[in-house]
Amino acid sequence: MSVDVTRGHVEDTKLVDALSERYLAYAMSTIMSRSLPDVRDGMKPVHRRMIFAMQQLRLDPTAGFKKCARVVGDVIGKYHPHGDASVYEALVRLAQDFAVRYPLVEGQGNFGSVDGDNAAAMRYTEARLTEVAKALLEGINEDSVDFRPTYDGEEHEPVVLPAAFPNLLANGAAGIAVGMATSIPPHNVGEICAAATLLIRNPAVTVAQLLEVMPGPDFPTGCTIVEDRDAIIRAYETGRGSFRMRARWSVEQGRFGTWQIVVTEIPYQVQKSRLIEQVADLMEQKKLPLLGDIRDESSADIRLVLEPKSRGIEPEVLMETLFRATPLESRFGLNMNVLGADQVPGVRSLKEVLQAWLDHRHDVLVRRTRHRLEAVDRRLEILDGFLAVYLNLDEVIRIIREEDDARAALMAAFDLSELQAESVLNMRLRSLRRLEETEIRKEHAALTEERSGLLGLMEKESLRWKHITSEIRGIQKKFGGGALGARRSTLAAPPAEVDISAALPVERESLSVILSQKGWIKTVRGHGVDPETQKFKEGDGLRLIVECQSSDRLCCFATDGRAFTLRAADLPRGRGDGQPLRLTIELSNEEDIITIFPVTKDARRLLASSTGRGMIVREEDMVAEKRTGKQVLNLKDGESAQICVPAQGDHVLVLGSNRRMLVFPLEQLPEMTRGLGVALQKYKEGHLRDAVVFTAADGVAWPDPQRVRTMSDMKDLMGKRGDMGRAAPAWAVRKPRKAD
């Protein structure tokens, strides 16, 4: 009689340890088995299992269609134990030519539309694989990749696909895991193949050189990519960045001087119906005062018609207002975070992603060559046995008729292997003709020649890379031409800034901009607002109040050295909480706003970093007409922008965290539009604490606004820019007293 000693056993564990262990297991499962694609075949497990299941159902491009319900049933029953709805959604996306650059599934029936319409139920739709999916599976039955047991142990599934097609870059990927995400745009396969062959020829090639033949993304919906080339190179070198997409539009002239704008391509992943709704809502809220009407005249192709309020408006100005306020201009993030061959996630550069795919193709070639070599050797052994017995057919027949153990007798009489003897015994009588012997000799000669080529391929790496180059050129020729392979997205330099302020009627009135500590922004009418009367969300409070006019442009300067521009009239008004500033500008959570000020003509600002480098910049040069802002103060690793103060005066006062102060003439600082700046003060230890510009004749009301310090108070602190300065007087490091 056995006793279960574990019954009733309770083990004490700290809650934090139990939660950490379980959450880590969940996170790893999400990262590796759901959200991140493999760098080799560019697929997540659900897509890989789906393609493999369809191949097992013999749904080749030349075969007939099968119901999607049948495909989904096989996928969730054999390989992917998840809900049928999620699997069908993944199948539908692989068939949508507006969602996937090179569809892996050919659908028959209603598979949704660019308007955001859902696909029909899986019992109504049918599917089969495309030629692209066939290329991904090429050689899978030739021991080219490893297989593993499925979740129930009854079947086997591939760990990765052979991937003759560069699917990761060609179709892109997107996913959100635990603590990490991936976002890879689609690219043109002809350009990818050109970049891959360039990398094979020159392993030391740079990312910038790769981008000469593969200039950037190629979205299924077309559109225009307006991004600075240096920013594109930097994004592909680091694996992180973003691309600005704009709708493609043209002007159609009408009668009597009228005109209208026709949009024929919209940014990737923007739903046309949702776009029209947003534009209509903004028109109703009178936030698009230059737009008179919008109509959808689309059929198979997109055609959105935009009519201006009056024909005196410039088309560029009208489109600029739409680009700023609607998804007609969108951004697609680049985050090439993928699983490597070792299943470790990491952000990779373009060159690293291409090299990983090429290394995988090399491994596949070696395994396929070895598999074919084994098959050729086996067949040659059998043919050698056939040729050995053809000269003694009568003896073979006698042995088979008279010997009890014919196989052993054949092996002894003709020095055959067990495989050769078994093959001779299984030979048909009709194969004993003389003509068959001739065919066997021809096959033997052909296989011998093939074996020689396979051995050469296994021995020389250069021959293998030459073979891979030939395969890539075949993919380039097959998928890089025609309607499918033609580039759809156009790359262009960032457009010149268009001043729309003159075209937008704004009623001039006094406003006070209020920014909370947690980054919520709003405006209230009038100046002289009492901070005590302002209410904020729980746990939030006032950060700053800026007085301006409704017609002003506001500059937001951030700790990453970028300047953003807002129109005061566009900010939310009233007694509410306002809106998060980060919804208006693209500012990461790690960065913060230093100050906000109305842009004034001919006014200047002193900008400085935490390490004490600074420069003078005109406020008008800090204006940026895009959500991503303008990099004004360049920063090195570990630095942050710290000072942005008016440069009205003729002297600069600088205080370091080491309590050393320096005063020097403002003319020693250069005026720049963008740059690293120059050293304001030298530090052996510490960093910049504060800086202010003042007029020598008037003195400086700093740090106490109630007390003015004259030049006589600071005569010992005078020096040259870049000096270490002297010990700060007590009044400079004392906390200022509150105003009465």
QUIHU-V449392 format. One record per backbone hydrogen bond with DSSP energy under -1.0 kcal/mol. CO is the residue of the C=O (numbers start at 0). NH is the residue of the N-H. If there is no record, write none. Layout:
co={CO/CO}
nh={NH/NH}
//
This chain:
co={2/5/13/14/15/16/17/18/19/20/21/22/23/24/25/26/27/28/29/30/36/37/42/43/44/45/46/47/48/49/50/51/52/53/54/57/58/59/65/66/67/68/69/70/71/72/73/74/74/79/82/83/84/85/86/87/88/89/91/92/93/93/95/95/103/105/107/109/112/113/116/120/121/124/125/126/127/129/130/131/132/134/135/136/138/145/147/149/154/156/164/165/166/167/172/174/179/181/182/183/185/187/188/189/190/191/192/193/194/195/196/197/201/205/206/209/209/218/222/223/224/227/228/229/230/231/232/233/234/235/238/240/242/243/244/245/247/247/249/251/254/257/259/260/261/262/264/266/270/271/272/273/274/275/276/277/278/279/280/281/282/287/289/292/294/300/302/303/304/305/306/306/309/313/314/315/316/317/318/319/320/321/325/327/329/331/333/334/334/335/337/338/339/343/345/348/349/350/351/352/353/354/355/356/357/358/359/360/361/362/363/364/365/366/367/368/369/370/371/372/373/374/375/376/377/378/379/380/381/382/383/384/385/388/391/392/393/394/395/396/397/398/404/405/406/407/408/409/416/417/418/419/420/421/423/427/428/432/433/434/435/436/437/438/439/440/441/442/443/444/445/446/447/448/449/450/451/452/453/454/455/459/460/461/462/463/464/465/466/467/468/469/470/471/472/473/474/475/480/481/489/491/499/508/509/510/511/512/513/514/514/515/518/519/520/521/522/523/529/530/536/540/543/545/547/548/551/552/553/554/555/556/556/557/558/560/560/561/562/563/565/566/571/578/579/580/580/584/587/591/594/596/599/602/603/604/605/606/607/607/608/609/611/612/613/614/615/616/618/625/626/629/631/635/639/642/644/649/650/651/652/653/654/654/655/658/659/660/661/662/663/664/665/669/674/677/679/686/689/691/693/693/694/699/699/703/708/713/716/719/722/725/728}
nh={4/8/17/18/19/20/21/22/23/24/25/26/27/28/29/30/31/32/34/35/338/41/37/47/48/49/50/51/52/53/54/55/56/58/57/59/128/62/126/70/71/72/73/74/75/76/77/78/79/81/86/87/88/89/90/91/92/93/94/95/103/104/98/99/129/127/125/119/115/271/112/123/68/67/107/65/105/133/134/135/136/163/162/139/141/158/156/152/149/147/166/169/170/171/183/181/176/174/334/172/217/191/192/193/194/195/196/197/198/199/200/201/204/209/210/212/213/221/489/245/491/231/232/233/234/235/236/237/238/349/335/333/331/225/329/223/263/264/261/259/257/253/251/305/249/303/247/269/274/275/276/277/278/279/280/281/282/283/284/286/285/290/308/306/304/298/296/262/294/260/291/292/312/317/318/319/320/321/322/323/324/325/328/246/244/242/240/182/336/347/345/38/342/339/337/352/353/354/355/356/357/358/359/360/361/362/363/364/365/366/367/368/369/370/371/372/373/374/375/376/377/378/379/380/381/382/383/384/385/386/387/388/389/391/395/396/397/398/399/400/401/402/408/409/410/411/412/413/420/421/422/423/424/425/426/430/431/436/437/438/439/440/441/442/443/444/445/446/447/448/449/450/451/452/453/454/455/456/457/458/459/463/464/465/466/467/468/469/470/471/472/473/474/475/476/477/478/479/484/485/224/226/503/549/525/547/523/545/521/542/543/518/580/515/578/513/573/511/532/533/539/516/514/512/510/551/567/598/565/596/563/593/594/560/640/631/632/557/629/555/553/569/522/520/582/583/584/586/590/558/556/554/602/618/646/616/644/614/641/642/611/687/679/608/677/606/671/604/621/628/585/562/674/638/609/607/605/665/693/663/691/661/688/689/658/727/655/725/653/718/651/667/668/615/633/613/721/656/654/652/649/650/698/701/708/706/699/716/662/722/681/660/731}
//
